[in-house]
Amino acid sequence: MVEDWITTSWTEIALVVVSSIVTVAVVILFVRIAGLRTFAKMSSFDFAITLAIGSIIATTALTSTPLVSGLASAGVLIFLKIALARLRRFSSVAGFVDNEPILLMEGPELIESNLRRAGVSVRDIREKLREANVLRMEDVKAVVFETTGDISVLHGEGPLDPELLEGVRRS
């Protein structure tokens, strides 16, 4: 039993190598056809598809999943991503699929209710402010929890263009 866990046959190793190479090559081909946005994480759906494709690559390479089944599954997910990217032009689809960005700081003031809603701590905000090289709190114009889960820090001199906060939930 332990021996089965530690060792394998040369045939199994060869199948893993071939499955890995073919799967990655075909996914790269799919991405070249579908375009750069294929692995962009612009929405929660984008992120989920990216994770699913990674899982398919691993499963196809390391299990007895037939190679063609894994490739077909990856192809279907990439097709769905392309189709949904086109459908997101309609506000009803975008509203269903996309998360809404949330304003966490307006100027130097924290918005506590939005921090709770986003599940972000004050410690997280301070870390992001340091990463953005903010030297003074009064230089902060806004901090936004983006639809991807990233936190954007808008800071610097001069006023903030209101267009940058279009579509961002304030409270």
Order of alpha helices (4+ residues) and beta strands (2+ residues): alpha-alpha-alpha-alpha-alpha-beta-beta-alpha-alpha-beta-beta
